[in-house]
């Protein structure tokens, strides 16, 4: 069977070459490539290289060379059609039907890439000619350099039917087939599809021009016009600039999805070169899979207007059923009315990348979207929010990812609305009461984080407990992770050396904010306390907090499993429910025991009012637990004690 070349191109793009080869060869990263011992001849020194970006392998020892299909043919002893069918099944691609019509279509496609390439060259020539003056003026107004124009093959389609004449040797039928000319049935005549437009050639992942986008210059509609679907061009299966951005994204580990051509180009010119764009439509499942083939967590960065927000929400819901371990999205919400082009011009590469670093995880964006679209002032409206979250989370196909989303969105719900709230009319405890263990676990966790910055040896000796801490504030999560990373490289860092290292890693603002905003002052949060006593107290509280939070999280998991049993029809439901309820009782008892231990420790060891007076960080007096001042610190977003 002769397979269409377009189908084989899709297959090669869909199946990971490294993934297939690693089943038989142990590969290690070598710059942009992978290397290992050649499977085609015996060798002890690796000379076999795999280039994922270009889609081929090569052995410098024996000369073996080929793509993913050839590798399967050679290594598994399959014939070419069998190898194609095997890989297509793995990629979820349907095999094209073998028929005289299919063979005719394949024959007709021959040479179409030559026509689109010739058209791109012709459009580029027109941009530099007399008729291209308005287009050149528009490009200058948008701040694009000649180098950028050349890199993206920008061109101009003049008024009239000049393209049809210029490429007449290819014939109207072929020009129509690739979408360059249309046909007016009422007048029974053909015409150039693109007229008086700035032209953006669209390339496939192999860098071949397969279609065009055109922006109108002056009045006229539509503002942007794309090629129609053709034998070469399917707008739902392509991403603008993926051929250039893909290799760079694999190296940097980031890939940004923006709305349009100009956003992509402006970012690339500013030095953010890993940007792609859908082709005038909402992101499709196919495009999401293309993104995930490049990086595990692409960042969606749509315009900060109502349309951009709707596009991000649609993409979020489209992605949920496709999520898998290590495969998700992040969402960068731009200021109202701004787009990436505007933003990078004002803030530069550094400012834009700082925003990228703070893009929201998908679960957090989902939560924000649902809450922003709902009232939450009554039990009924809050229940509706919870129901909507569970409805969305329920669409996730992967069981493990779905469970993690339920856990995290439940945690956000409880943190935002409270595990159980006291009547608003209930009086606050009088300030003369002795301090009790704080109900806001996050405030204590924040203080422990400050203690770890002051006493790095405690973190170096207890990395697992530090990693287990639940830190809801995303910036402080980065600070905790940076601390663990720095001490992983050098466990002997002093307080000053750790501070210097973290600041050099770009965490200076987060450090200063964290030091200036904690509310519970223990001996380990002061730089003037006895070192040995402070370290002992910090280690004790660190371990207890980590244990407490682990128990609280497991309780949520058990509660979710019980809820699933209520909704299911398992034959052993009663037995499983009894086991889960027994586990919930055990966890509740453990939670109470840890809470009592923390309460006793809190009463015996702090917070010490004198520490506030001796503090070198200019803190304000500590609010009483449950007071409005302490409630204002909820951005630390920790779990409350029951």
TAFENDA-V454223 format. One record per helix or strand of 3 or more residues. SS is the DSSP state (A for helix, B for strand). FROM is the first residue (numbers start at 1). TO is the last residue. Records with the same first field share a line. If there is no record, write none. Layout:
SS: FROM-TO, FROM-TO
This chain:
A: 5-14, 17-21, 68-76, 80-91, 100-109, 112-127, 130-141, 146-151, 162-166, 168-170, 172-177, 235-237, 242-252, 261-270, 285-294, 306-320, 340-357, 362-372, 379-393, 399-417, 441-454, 456-461, 463-468, 474-489, 495-517, 523-525, 531-567, 573-605, 609-614, 628-631, 634-636
B: 28-30, 33-36, 48-51, 56-59, 155-157, 181-184, 189-192, 197-203, 209-216, 224-226, 256-258, 275-277, 297-300, 327-331
